[in-house]
Amino acid sequence: MASMSFTGSRFFESLKAIPLLRGAGDRFQINLSRRYRPMVVPLRLCLIGSCVLLAIGICWNLWQVILTYQESSTIQAELDRVRQQDLDLIANARHEGIDLSESALKSLPFEVELANQLLGKRTFSWTKFLTELEQTIPSRLVLSSVRLDQAGTRVRLTGTALSLDDITAFTVGLQDHATFKNTILAQHRVGSNGLVEFDVTLQYRHDGT
């Protein structure tokens, strides 16, 4: 019995000798604090940095979403304002008797071109044109027709001459004239009466430019 008591006392003495179980007042204490590991520090810093970057990225994306939403709202409001202006313009035009339908707008370029052609014809002077043309006609050449295009700038002349030299002199005179340019002898042929028939095209600068 005495030996068992001695053995037990030695066992408890050995437990007290262990640093984890020895403390003040000879009470049992267990050290549960973590052990410092230097190799884990870089990994921990990387994880913390990644979390910070992720949070910053989330905040940036949220800010961009807010800005995009505000910009789209502004664009939508501007589109609504422009549509309303178009509706007001169409209503005012309809009130004034002006047709702004899609079919009318498609035919507008043609009407503008026609109006420009009419204005060009109003400013075209046949007297001035024939006077300037007469200055270039040789004595042995006769014009049979004078045709102008709708714009009044392209002229086609047909006639007869006694010889090809007369036609050449006529085309050279047209080219040297101040108001005629790009003179082209389209064709010429000898007729049944022995006269040379010709066809000349040229450009007339009736505005003096």
Secondary structure by P-SEA (a helix, b strand, c coil): caaaaaaaaaaaaaaaaccccccccccbbbbcbbbbbccaaaaaaaaaaaaaaaaaaaaaaaaaaaaaaaaaaaaaaaaaaaaaaaaaaaaaaaaacccccaaaaaaaaaaaaaaaaaaaaaaccaaaaaaaaaaacccccccccccccccccbbbbbbccccaaaaaaaaaaaaacccccccccccccccccccccbbbbbbbccccc
